[in-house]
Amino acid sequence: MPDLNLDRGWDLHPQVSVRPEPFGALLYHFGTRKLSFLKDTTLLAVVRTLADAPTARAACTAAGIAESDLPRYQRALSTLAKSSMVIERAS
């Protein structure tokens, strides 16, 4: 799977639960029974606002991510997409 397209709309998968933790958060997918650790509170802010943002790029901007840091967050979001934690929004 190529990198997640930041200019598309993305959502947290409906079967994923987010549990805040002091280090960031735990994401649990009830369908696949996979667990992901988010150790970056900025990434957590992006994941939490994906549904309200028109694009993943807009969610990153709203979380205060600089343009120079976008590739790192794009890779992290791509990893979450590969494990079905986040899904592309239907057009």
All heavy atoms as an XYZ file, in Angstrom:
698
protein
N       0.849     -1.180      0.000
C       0.000      0.000      0.000
C       0.898      1.247      0.000
O       1.791      1.360      0.825
C      -0.890     -0.016      1.254
C      -1.688      1.255      1.452
S      -2.629      1.207      2.988
C      -4.128      1.906      2.402
N       0.637      2.172     -0.925
C       1.426      3.407     -0.923
C       1.071      4.265      0.287
O       0.133      3.978      1.020
C       1.022      4.080     -2.230
C      -0.292      3.486     -2.592
C      -0.332      2.121     -1.990
N       1.852      5.337      0.450
C       1.574      6.239      1.559
C       0.147      6.747      1.505
O      -0.422      6.939      0.431
C       2.532      7.433      1.523
C       3.907      7.085      2.029
O       4.054      6.046      2.703
O       4.839      7.850      1.756
N      -0.400      6.973      2.656
C      -1.738      7.530      2.786
C      -1.788      8.885      2.079
O      -0.865      9.691      2.200
C      -2.034      7.676      4.279
C      -3.299      8.380      4.706
C      -3.931      7.629      5.846
C      -2.990      9.801      5.123
N      -2.843      9.123      1.331
C      -3.012     10.378      0.614
C      -3.543     11.429      1.591
O      -4.683     11.339      2.050
C      -3.972     10.191     -0.561
C      -4.083     11.416     -1.433
O      -3.827     12.540     -1.004
N      -4.476     11.208     -2.681
N      -2.713     12.403      1.908
C      -3.094     13.438      2.868
C      -4.210     14.333      2.358
O      -4.865     15.012      3.149
C      -1.878     14.305      3.223
C      -0.792     13.645      4.057
C       0.391     14.588      4.204
C      -1.327     13.234      5.425
N      -4.439     14.332      1.053
C      -5.447     15.214      0.482
C      -6.803     14.541      0.298
O      -7.680     15.061     -0.391
C      -4.930     15.796     -0.836
C      -3.702     16.659     -0.598
O      -3.725     17.472      0.342
O      -2.710     16.498     -1.328
N      -6.975     13.426      0.945
C      -8.267     12.724      0.969
C      -8.805     12.738      2.391
O      -8.072     12.920      3.355
C      -8.081     11.273      0.523
C      -7.551     11.131     -0.868
C      -8.608     10.537     -1.760
N      -8.198     10.600     -3.144
C      -7.984      9.544     -3.902
N      -8.122      8.338     -3.407
N      -7.649      9.697     -5.159
N     -10.101     12.481      2.502
C     -10.724     12.395      3.820
C     -10.506     11.022      4.429
O     -10.608     10.003      3.741
N     -10.205     10.990      5.719
C      -9.963      9.744      6.445
C     -10.739      9.780      7.752
O     -11.013     10.843      8.304
C      -8.469      9.547      6.731
C      -7.697      9.287      5.487
C      -7.240     10.219      4.599
C      -7.326      8.018      4.965
N      -6.601      9.600      3.562
C      -6.635      8.259      3.759
C      -7.496      6.719      5.402
C      -6.135      7.225      2.979
C      -6.982      5.695      4.634
C      -6.307      5.942      3.440
N     -11.091      8.611      8.250
C     -11.818      8.483      9.516
C     -11.202      7.365     10.349
O     -10.601      6.439      9.801
C     -13.295      8.117      9.272
C     -14.076      9.219      8.600
O     -13.955     10.380      9.030
O     -14.822      8.918      7.647
N     -11.408      7.448     11.632
C     -11.103      6.329     12.509
C     -12.084      5.219     12.132
O     -13.270      5.478     11.898
C     -11.305      6.763     13.963
C     -10.759      5.876     15.055
C      -9.242      5.776     14.950
C     -11.145      6.436     16.404
N     -11.612      3.996     12.031
C     -12.501      2.877     11.707
C     -13.584      2.806     12.785
O     -13.294      2.981     13.973
C     -11.707      1.564     11.658
C     -12.477      0.431     11.091
N     -13.485     -0.191     11.776
C     -12.391     -0.191      9.883
C     -13.992     -1.156     11.035
N     -13.339     -1.167      9.873
N     -14.849      2.556     12.397
C     -15.929      2.526     13.392
C     -15.756      1.468     14.482
O     -16.341      1.586     15.552
C     -17.199      2.286     12.582
C     -16.782      2.035     11.187
C     -15.332      2.370     11.043
N     -14.941      0.450     14.223
C     -14.734     -0.598     15.227
C     -13.492     -0.345     16.078
O     -13.073     -1.226     16.827
C     -14.629     -1.966     14.558
C     -15.937     -2.463     13.991
C     -15.805     -3.876     13.469
O     -14.894     -4.195     12.713
N     -16.720     -4.731     13.880
N     -12.914      0.854     15.984
C     -11.711      1.178     16.753
C     -12.078      2.044     17.945
O     -12.806      3.024     17.825
C     -10.656      1.889     15.877
C      -9.501      2.404     16.716
C     -10.145      0.928     14.808
N     -11.554      1.653     19.074
C     -11.733      2.405     20.315
C     -10.403      3.062     20.673
O      -9.346      2.440     20.546
C     -12.161      1.445     21.430
O     -12.205      2.108     22.668
N     -10.483      4.313     21.122
C      -9.287      5.054     21.520
C      -9.315      5.219     23.033
O     -10.284      5.735     23.588
C      -9.244      6.451     20.856
C      -8.020      7.227     21.327
C      -9.260      6.324     19.349
N      -8.265      4.769     23.674
C      -8.156      4.928     25.127
C      -6.950      5.795     25.445
O      -5.805      5.372     25.247
C      -8.022      3.578     25.817
C      -8.098      3.715     27.349
C      -8.122      2.389     28.012
N      -6.743      2.042     28.355
C      -6.377      0.875     28.844
N      -7.262     -0.078     29.024
N      -5.124      0.636     29.143
N      -7.201      7.030     25.908
C      -6.082      7.909     26.260
C      -5.234      7.309     27.386
O      -5.756      6.661     28.284
C      -6.758      9.198     26.727
C      -8.147      9.132     26.192
C      -8.488      7.668     26.117
N      -3.953      7.501     27.270
C      -2.988      7.039     28.267
C      -1.996      8.166     28.511
O      -1.880      9.068     27.672
C      -2.239      5.798     27.752
C      -3.095      4.564     27.555
C      -3.543      3.926     28.863
O      -2.929      4.223     29.906
O      -4.492      3.140     28.827
N      -1.252      8.140     29.617
C      -0.266      9.197     29.872
C       0.767      9.356     28.746
O       1.235     10.446     28.478
C       0.406      8.746     31.165
C      -0.603      7.883     31.836
C      -1.354      7.203     30.732
N       1.087      8.269     28.049
C       2.089      8.314     26.977
C       1.486      8.707     25.638
O       2.198      8.955     24.686
C       2.793      6.965     26.827
C       1.858      5.821     26.527
C       1.404      5.603     25.242
C       1.444      4.979     27.541
C       0.543      4.554     24.961
C       0.581      3.920     27.277
C       0.123      3.713     25.980
N       0.177      8.723     25.522
C      -0.515      8.989     24.264
C      -1.860      8.301     24.264
O      -2.803      8.785     24.869
N      -1.923      7.122     23.622
C      -3.194      6.387     23.589
C      -2.990      4.957     23.114
O      -1.984      4.623     22.488
C      -4.184      7.086     22.667
N      -3.987      4.147     23.403
C      -4.088      2.795     22.867
C      -5.250      2.795     21.887
O      -6.302      3.344     22.186
C      -4.396      1.781     23.967
C      -3.322      1.504     24.997
C      -3.881      0.608     26.101
C      -2.135      0.827     24.343
N      -5.055      2.197     20.733
C      -6.126      2.003     19.768
C      -6.385      0.515     19.694
O      -5.450     -0.274     19.495
C      -5.721      2.515     18.385
C      -5.951      3.971     18.056
C      -5.237      4.884     19.016
C      -5.532      4.258     16.636
N      -7.645      0.134     19.863
C      -8.006     -1.278     19.784
C      -9.062     -1.447     18.714
O     -10.084     -0.760     18.730
C      -8.523     -1.801     21.121
C      -8.883     -3.263     21.064
C      -7.887     -4.231     21.047
C     -10.206     -3.683     20.986
C      -8.196     -5.582     20.958
C     -10.533     -5.024     20.906
C      -9.523     -5.972     20.887
O      -9.832     -7.304     20.788
N      -8.798     -2.356     17.780
C      -9.747     -2.649     16.702
C     -10.517     -3.907     17.101
O      -9.947     -4.985     17.193
C      -8.987     -2.870     15.391
C      -9.850     -2.871     14.184
N     -10.883     -3.764     14.002
C      -9.840     -2.074     13.084
C     -11.466     -3.524     12.848
N     -10.841     -2.496     12.277
N     -11.807     -3.757     17.355
C     -12.619     -4.884     17.800
C     -12.834     -5.930     16.703
O     -13.070     -7.093     17.002
C     -13.974     -4.393     18.329
C     -13.863     -3.732     19.671
C     -13.718     -2.355     19.763
C     -13.881     -4.476     20.838
C     -13.597     -1.739     20.998
C     -13.760     -3.870     22.073
C     -13.621     -2.500     22.154
N     -12.738     -5.534     15.442
C     -12.915     -6.478     14.344
C     -11.691     -7.346     14.120
O     -11.807     -8.552     13.948
N     -10.522     -6.735     14.126
C      -9.293     -7.490     13.859
C      -8.569     -7.905     15.130
O      -7.629     -8.680     15.069
C      -8.311     -6.640     13.022
O      -7.927     -5.489     13.780
C      -8.934     -6.218     11.701
N      -8.983     -7.334     16.244
C      -8.389     -7.564     17.558
C      -6.939     -7.084     17.620
O      -6.146     -7.542     18.433
C      -8.507     -9.042     17.944
C      -9.960     -9.469     18.069
C     -10.155    -10.922     18.304
N      -9.442    -11.367     19.489
C      -9.388    -12.613     19.886
N      -9.986    -13.543     19.188
N      -8.721    -12.955     20.955
N      -6.601     -6.102     16.766
C      -5.262     -5.522     16.787
C      -5.208     -4.358     17.760
O      -6.192     -3.654     17.967
C      -4.872     -5.020     15.391
C      -4.608     -6.130     14.407
C      -4.142     -5.574     13.087
C      -3.894     -6.715     12.103
N      -3.513     -6.196     10.796
N      -4.038     -4.174     18.327
C      -3.798     -3.102     19.282
C      -2.652     -2.252     18.741
O      -1.643     -2.775     18.289
C      -3.409     -3.705     20.632
C      -3.178     -2.774     21.803
C      -4.463     -2.059     22.190
C      -2.657     -3.571     22.992
N      -2.843     -0.942     18.768
C      -1.782     -0.023     18.348
C      -1.527      0.968     19.469
O      -2.453      1.401     20.150
C      -2.186      0.748     17.090
O      -2.242     -0.089     15.977
N      -0.271      1.312     19.628
C       0.122      2.297     20.631
C       0.456      3.596     19.918
O       1.235      3.591     18.972
C       1.363      1.825     21.399
C       1.129      0.607     22.235
C       1.247     -0.656     21.681
C       0.786      0.732     23.569
C       1.023     -1.792     22.449
C       0.569     -0.390     24.344
C       0.683     -1.648     23.790
N      -0.135      4.683     20.362
C       0.234      6.003     19.860
C       1.054      6.665     20.951
O       0.527      6.970     22.018
C      -1.001      6.853     19.548
C      -1.935      6.365     18.453
C      -3.020      7.397     18.188
C      -1.178      6.052     17.182
N       2.321      6.869     20.679
C       3.211      7.449     21.680
C       3.489      8.917     21.389
O       4.432      9.486     21.904
C       4.517      6.664     21.733
C       4.304      5.228     22.160
C       5.591      4.461     22.142
C       5.331      2.998     22.466
N       6.506      2.173     22.278
N       2.656      9.510     20.555
C       2.814     10.895     20.141
C       1.462     11.583     20.321
O       0.491     11.237     19.646
C       3.262     10.915     18.675
C       3.487     12.296     18.118
O       2.754     13.227     18.495
O       4.384     12.446     17.279
N       1.389     12.533     21.234
C       0.105     13.187     21.515
C      -0.369     14.026     20.330
O      -1.580     14.215     20.155
C       0.181     14.047     22.793
O       1.254     14.986     22.659
C       0.410     13.176     24.022
N       0.544     14.500     19.506
C       0.132     15.242     18.310
C      -0.538     14.303     17.319
O      -1.574     14.643     16.731
C       1.342     15.953     17.668
O       1.948     16.798     18.635
C       0.917     16.783     16.468
N       0.012     13.103     17.147
C      -0.624     12.111     16.280
C      -2.001     11.749     16.830
O      -2.958     11.600     16.065
C       0.255     10.871     16.142
C      -0.300      9.751     15.265
C      -0.591     10.228     13.847
C       0.665      8.564     15.260
N      -2.122     11.635     18.129
C      -3.422     11.362     18.739
C      -4.411     12.475     18.395
O      -5.562     12.207     18.050
C      -3.284     11.224     20.261
C      -4.577     11.083     21.051
C      -5.395      9.877     20.601
C      -4.262     11.005     22.543
N      -3.968     13.721     18.459
C      -4.847     14.849     18.107
C      -5.299     14.743     16.652
O      -6.469     14.995     16.339
C      -4.119     16.169     18.351
N      -4.402     14.341     15.772
C      -4.762     14.171     14.358
C      -5.803     13.068     14.217
O      -6.840     13.254     13.565
C      -3.515     13.858     13.501
C      -3.914     13.460     12.079
C      -2.568     15.039     13.478
N      -5.556     11.924     14.822
C      -6.472     10.786     14.718
C      -7.857     11.160     15.247
O      -8.875     10.824     14.638
C      -5.902      9.559     15.465
C      -6.937      8.471     15.635
C      -4.682      9.024     14.715
N      -7.889     11.885     16.337
C      -9.176     12.271     16.931
C      -9.956     13.273     16.082
O     -11.162     13.359     16.206
C      -8.953     12.844     18.323
C      -8.614     11.790     19.331
C      -8.577     12.383     20.689
N      -8.965     11.383     21.671
C      -8.882     11.568     22.957
N      -8.434     12.705     23.437
N      -9.246     10.621     23.794
N      -9.267     14.047     15.252
C      -9.960     15.075     14.468
C     -10.128     14.703     13.000
O     -10.671     15.501     12.230
C      -9.229     16.431     14.574
O      -7.891     16.286     14.089
C      -9.196     16.932     16.006
N      -9.694     13.518     12.598
C      -9.828     13.122     11.201
C     -11.265     13.240     10.693
O     -11.507     13.754      9.603
C      -9.345     11.679     10.998
C      -7.850     11.450     10.909
C      -7.561      9.954     10.853
C      -7.238     12.158      9.722
N     -12.224     12.776     11.469
C     -13.621     12.772     11.019
C     -14.170     14.177     10.811
O     -15.055     14.383      9.978
C     -14.493     12.010     12.015
N     -13.650     15.144     11.546
C     -14.145     16.516     11.438
C     -13.405     17.330     10.394
O     -13.839     18.441     10.053
C     -14.028     17.226     12.797
C     -14.893     16.562     13.854
O     -15.976     16.049     13.508
O     -14.477     16.550     15.022
N     -12.311     16.823      9.888
C     -11.489     17.560      8.919
C     -11.815     17.080      7.499
O     -12.075     15.894      7.295
C     -10.011     17.354      9.215
N     -11.778     17.984      6.522
C     -12.066     17.557      5.151
C     -10.995     16.628      4.579
O     -11.293     15.780      3.740
C     -12.132     18.872      4.368
C     -11.386     19.870      5.198
C     -11.523     19.420      6.626
N      -9.753     16.768      5.063
C      -8.648     15.923      4.595
C      -7.728     15.610      5.773
O      -7.766     16.290      6.801
C      -7.811     16.630      3.510
O      -7.191     17.781      4.091
C      -8.648     17.026      2.311
N      -6.883     14.609      5.578
C      -5.881     14.301      6.604
C      -4.901     15.461      6.748
O      -4.454     15.769      7.851
C      -5.146     13.010      6.250
N      -4.597     16.128      5.638
C      -3.706     17.293      5.690
C      -4.315     18.386      6.582
O      -3.628     19.003      7.384
C      -3.447     17.827      4.286
C      -2.435     18.955      4.249
C      -2.221     19.461      2.818
N      -1.825     18.419      1.886
C      -0.577     17.979      1.730
N       0.402     18.502      2.435
N      -0.308     17.021      0.853
N      -5.610     18.619      6.439
C      -6.283     19.629      7.255
C      -6.254     19.245      8.732
O      -6.072     20.102      9.607
C      -7.721     19.825      6.785
N      -6.402     17.949      9.032
C      -6.323     17.491     10.425
C      -4.921     17.719     10.976
O      -4.756     18.123     12.131
C      -6.711     16.016     10.525
N      -3.917     17.478     10.152
C      -2.526     17.704     10.574
C      -2.279     19.191     10.818
O      -1.662     19.574     11.820
C      -1.559     17.176      9.520
S      -1.472     15.378      9.424
N      -2.759     20.027      9.929
C      -2.603     21.477     10.079
C      -3.284     21.959     11.350
O      -2.715     22.753     12.112
C      -3.166     22.208      8.844
O      -2.451     21.766      7.689
C      -3.023     23.710      8.982
N      -4.485     21.458     11.600
C      -5.228     21.850     12.808
C      -4.497     21.428     14.079
O      -4.610     22.084     15.112
C      -6.631     21.250     12.781
N      -3.728     20.339     13.997
C      -2.967     19.851     15.154
C      -1.645     20.599     15.318
O      -0.881     20.320     16.236
C      -2.708     18.356     15.023
N      -1.366     21.536     14.410
C      -0.159     22.343     14.522
C       1.085     21.721     13.911
O       2.202     22.124     14.232
N       0.910     20.757     13.018
C       2.047     20.096     12.398
C       2.592     20.976     11.278
O       1.851     21.381     10.377
C       1.651     18.706     11.863
C       1.222     17.820     13.039
C       2.789     18.070     11.077
C       0.580     16.526     12.639
N       3.881     21.239     11.332
C       4.540     22.051     10.306
C       4.674     21.255      9.013
O       4.764     20.020      9.036
C       5.921     22.482     10.796
N       4.717     21.959      7.911
C       4.865     21.335      6.592
C       6.082     20.410      6.548
O       6.022     19.322      5.986
C       4.986     22.430      5.524
C       5.013     21.915      4.113
C       3.659     21.462      3.588
O       2.618     21.959      4.058
O       3.655     20.587      2.708
N       7.160     20.819      7.187
C       8.387     20.010      7.180
C       8.238     18.696      7.961
O       8.989     17.753      7.736
C       9.548     20.820      7.757
O       9.269     21.200      9.093
N       7.263     18.631      8.873
C       7.029     17.411      9.661
C       5.953     16.505      9.056
O       5.736     15.396      9.555
C       6.637     17.770     11.093
C       7.787     18.377     11.878
O       8.949     18.010     11.602
O       7.525     19.212     12.759
N       5.280     16.969      8.009
C       4.188     16.183      7.414
C       4.608     14.784      6.964
O       3.856     13.835      7.194
C       3.550     16.931      6.251
C       2.450     17.913      6.621
C       1.960     18.634      5.368
C       1.308     17.250      7.337
N       5.781     14.594      6.345
C       6.134     13.226      5.915
C       6.147     12.218      7.070
O       5.716     11.078      6.908
C       7.523     13.393      5.294
C       7.537     14.812      4.822
C       6.759     15.573      5.862
N       6.620     12.643      8.221
C       6.664     11.726      9.376
C       5.250     11.334      9.809
O       4.971     10.156     10.076
C       7.394     12.414     10.538
C       7.536     11.539     11.763
C       8.537     12.108     12.746
N       8.192     13.417     13.243
C       7.661     13.631     14.449
N       7.431     12.630     15.261
N       7.384     14.853     14.841
N       4.342     12.300      9.834
C       2.966     11.999     10.233
C       2.225     11.242      9.139
O       1.376     10.399      9.432
C       2.238     13.284     10.648
C       2.722     13.750     11.997
C       3.769     14.647     12.122
C       2.162     13.231     13.169
C       4.246     15.041     13.367
C       2.624     13.613     14.414
C       3.666     14.517     14.504
O       4.130     14.882     15.754
N       2.565     11.504      7.889
C       1.975     10.747      6.790
C       2.365      9.273      6.908
O       1.530      8.387      6.721
C       2.426     11.313      5.446
C       1.805     10.604      4.260
C       2.253     11.193      2.949
O       3.312     11.826      2.857
N       1.469     10.995      1.908
N       3.623      8.999      7.241
C       4.066      7.609      7.430
C       3.317      6.956      8.595
O       2.905      5.797      8.503
C       5.573      7.541      7.655
C       6.393      7.726      6.391
C       7.867      7.415      6.601
N       8.497      8.246      7.626
C       8.992      9.460      7.415
N       8.928     10.005      6.214
N       9.565     10.132      8.392
N       3.152      7.688      9.687
C       2.444      7.135     10.852
C       0.992      6.836     10.498
O       0.460      5.775     10.852
C       2.531      8.104     12.023
N       0.343      7.758      9.795
C      -1.045      7.529      9.386
C      -1.143      6.385      8.384
O      -2.096      5.602      8.422
C      -1.644      8.808      8.799
C      -1.930      9.927      9.809
C      -2.258     11.227      9.087
C      -3.058      9.534     10.749
N      -0.144      6.238      7.519
C      -0.120      5.119      6.575
C      -0.054      3.789      7.309
O      -0.733      2.828      6.936
C       1.078      5.242      5.624
O       0.947      6.368      4.796
N       0.741      3.744      8.355
C       0.834      2.532      9.172
C      -0.512      2.217      9.813
O      -0.943      1.055      9.836
C       1.922      2.690     10.252
O       3.175      2.901      9.598
C       2.012      1.463     11.146
N      -1.192      3.245     10.306
C      -2.522      3.035     10.900
C      -3.525      2.580      9.844
O      -4.403      1.760     10.130
C      -3.001      4.309     11.593
C      -2.246      4.699     12.854
C      -2.732      6.053     13.372
C      -2.388      3.631     13.942
N      -3.396      3.077      8.630
C      -4.291      2.653      7.547
C      -4.031      1.190      7.173
O      -4.976      0.428      6.926
C      -4.124      3.556      6.335
N      -2.768      0.799      7.138
C      -2.420     -0.586      6.790
C      -2.995     -1.576      7.797
O      -3.294     -2.711      7.454
C      -0.911     -0.752      6.692
C      -0.329     -0.105      5.466
C       1.182     -0.181      5.469
C       1.729      0.658      4.330
N       3.164      0.887      4.433
N      -3.134     -1.146      9.046
C      -3.699     -2.031     10.073
C      -5.200     -1.781     10.266
O      -5.783     -2.260     11.235
C      -2.943     -1.868     11.391
O      -3.089     -0.544     11.871
N      -5.808     -1.025      9.357
C      -7.250     -0.738      9.360
C      -7.729      0.051     10.571
O      -8.899      0.027     10.913
C      -8.073     -2.029      9.244
O      -7.765     -2.694      8.048
N      -6.819      0.762     11.218
C      -7.228      1.632     12.332
C      -7.916      2.890     11.796
O      -8.849      3.399     12.401
C      -6.026      2.017     13.198
C      -5.400      0.848     13.915
S      -6.506      0.164     15.145
C      -5.499     -1.166     15.787
N      -7.406      3.392     10.663
C      -8.061      4.503      9.978
C      -8.406      4.029      8.575
O      -7.728      3.172      7.999
C      -7.188      5.786      9.926
C      -6.893      6.291     11.326
C      -5.919      5.581      9.148
N      -9.512      4.569      8.056
C      -9.992      4.151      6.736
C     -10.302      5.391      5.912
O     -10.684      6.438      6.459
C     -11.245      3.267      6.838
C     -12.335      3.939      7.671
C     -10.889      1.893      7.402
C     -13.665      3.221      7.670
N     -10.123      5.248      4.604
C     -10.427      6.368      3.720
C     -11.937      6.588      3.690
O     -12.726      5.636      3.640
C      -9.902      6.099      2.311
C      -9.998      7.312      1.419
C      -9.264      7.148      0.105
O      -8.602      6.113     -0.107
O      -9.387      8.053     -0.719
N     -12.317      7.836      3.772
C     -13.735      8.214      3.763
C     -14.279      7.992      2.360
O     -13.636      8.308      1.360
C     -13.852      9.686      4.150
C     -15.239     10.132      4.478
C     -15.257     11.573      4.971
N     -14.356     11.765      6.103
C     -13.596     12.836      6.278
N     -13.601     13.817      5.407
N     -12.817     12.931      7.323
N     -15.485      7.456      2.282
C     -16.140      7.268      0.995
C     -16.446      8.632      0.385
O     -16.849      9.560      1.086
C     -17.419      6.461      1.174
N     -16.254      8.744     -0.903
C     -16.483     10.031     -1.589
C     -17.956     10.351     -1.697
O     -18.782      9.548     -1.857
C     -15.888     10.000     -2.987
O     -14.517      9.718     -2.905
